[in-house]
């Protein structure tokens, strides 16, 4: 077989080693680009430009991870670099050092993992900025197992959940780097993962499932505090989003939505005429169509009269969606004596549904959880009207408790 030809995917895929230690093939399109095929069949793009009159070898990546076009561009860059008197291997080494810093790995991880949801990215960045920021400029090889163990224990003293979440993020960054970066020879960098010691010695904190809900007899106190948010002493000092937060919290309790789903709800996805709404930014990437009840229709209609934004629940500027209203939630906690998080409202919704003996698969569809039954999952899709009665039943129960009946 001729060893000089125009590199194409078909030709390179068909190449095998002919028994030599290394077979070398030359690209007829870009002079200087070569493909080295090892005895094991590994195919590496290389070139041999001259620097100060002496040839040097520059690797451009492993085929097919590195495409032919990428290899051609890298070859041209290498020859141009040598013409300028700059060693391309040194340039690559400098870049490699930068890439192996933890902060750069975090940035690359977010860029490459483009399917991550915005909330997931935000959660990861929050954990990194709070617990790992002092390691931002450390190379991955400088972070030891002892450092990881000590950091895990340090975070765990205040929050076992966040300690585990931080270490899971760090483990993911090392696993990502292990299969993403190449050394100067075009070989994937093999990195020991310092988080593995936590698993080896079974040192992960035990995480108890969160089960907190608002008890039925506390719903009236909670609702009264929510309704009085706007008249709270601190809220009388300046205009704020207290009324929006009040509507948001009630809407989540009466629909069972996740926080992100409610915050991202758009007016264009609310159909007053047919009494339903659609959530598109869901956790499982499938649209969620839910019926509006008498209560939620009235709540949204009143908001529509005072809102000009595309978002149903807007922030202080009246345009962008509302941020996490943790300060207002704290006020409700203090006013009512009922401790809750936004996810507790969703959990309260499902608990009430269960107490009313609403069928499990109906609750799963209402809360956008995939049914465990294969037939239901693939063949049964309830209509809005099918879900309207149980949704109204849950709302009626909540209103009864709020009204003290």
Secondary structure, DSSP 8 states (H G I E B T S, - for coil): --SEE---HHHHHH----SSSEEEEEESSSTT-EEEEETT--EEEEE--EETTEE--EEEEEETTS-HHHHHHHHHHHHHHHHTT--HHHHHHHHHHHHTBHHHHHHHHHHH-TTS-HHHHHHHHHHIIIIIGGGTTSBGGG--HHHHHHHHHHHHTT-HHHHHHHHHHHHHHHHHHHTT-B-TTS-B-----TTHHHHHTT-------------GGGHHHHHHHHHTGGGSGGGGTS--SHHHHHHHHHHHHHH---HHHHHT-BGGGEETTTTEEEE-S-TTSS-EEEE--HHHHHHHHHHHHH--SSBSSB-TTSSSB----HHHHHHHHHHH-----HHHHHHHHHHHHHHTT--HHHHHHHTT---SSHHHHHH----HHHHHHHHHHHHHHHHHHHTT-
